[in-house]
Amino acid sequence: MALPLLEYKPSSQNHRVKSFGVADQNENTPYIYRIEDVSSYTDIQSIIWAAYRQVFSEHEILKFNRQVTLESQLKTNAISVRDFIRGLAKSEAFYRLVVSVNNNYRLVDITLKRLLGRSSYNKEEEIAWSIVIGTKGFSGFVDALLDSEEYNQSFGENTVPYQRKRLVDRPHNLVTPRYGEDFQEKAGTVQTDWRFTLDKFYSRKSKEKRLAEGDPRKFADLAAAINPSGNYGQRLSSFDIDYLAAVPYRGGNRR
């Protein structure tokens, strides 16, 4: 039996702000794409690309990530904008780019930004939705968001989701999913950079670590630090030796 969604509430008054404030009167205001405003082929294409930008993010919109079947169904009014968003979020491309590279807590925050147009209120909300992911899977989590009362009131059937809360830092749809702290620790560029690979296998420090215990090469630096003074043989010429004085003489005087 699926667990009910845990109760949570906004932890700041800012979370209750419905608009961008002053930004509603300037160029930062998000443009709202509605199917009711479509009057030409160009308009429906604009809605499709707005959905891609919101769900996939601009730097992830590549040709092989496109969902051609969903696009065709939306153009022929076979599905609503909400179902188009649902299909994008449940696609293999979205799973590969976003779901598979994050833990459940960060996945909740990113998905809320993409589908509900806001970040998570607090850790309590992340925990509540992560339980939904654990019990219903990511597909069930997407359905729960898109069928929620919040989504109905904010976007309904025919509006592309957009960032509807206060603008902090950059737009939500530009948050890079693959650079969370967990992902950096597991498979980030820090571990796979070629410079660290070279250092690992070719630096003297790394080579010494791989030497067996007791290997004299481990103590090369210690031996060099002693700096002993040399004890070389004396340079002596045969002309400097007094042979007569060196010959033993027993008693009497020398003649």
Salt bridges, closest charged atoms under 4 A:
ASP37 OD2 - ARG34 NH1 3.83
GLU60 OE2 - HIS59 NE2 3.96
GLU71 OE1 - ARG66 NH2 2.62
ASP83 OD1 - ARG86 NE 3.54
GLU92 OE2 - ARG96 NE 3.44
ASP109 OD2 - LYS113 NZ 3.12
GLU125 OE2 - ARG118 NH2 2.69
GLU126 OE1 - LYS123 NZ 3.33
ASP143 OD1 - ARG86 NH1 2.81
ASP143 OD1 - LYS90 NZ 2.79
ASP147 OD1 - ARG86 NH2 3.04
GLU150 OE2 - ARG118 NE 2.62
GLU150 OE2 - ARG164 NH2 2.17
GLU157 OE2 - ARG82 NE 2.88
ASP193 OD1 - ARG195 NE 3.01
GLU213 OE2 - LYS218 NZ 3.01
ASP215 OD2 - ARG217 NH2 3.01
ASP221 OD1 - ARG204 NH1 3.60
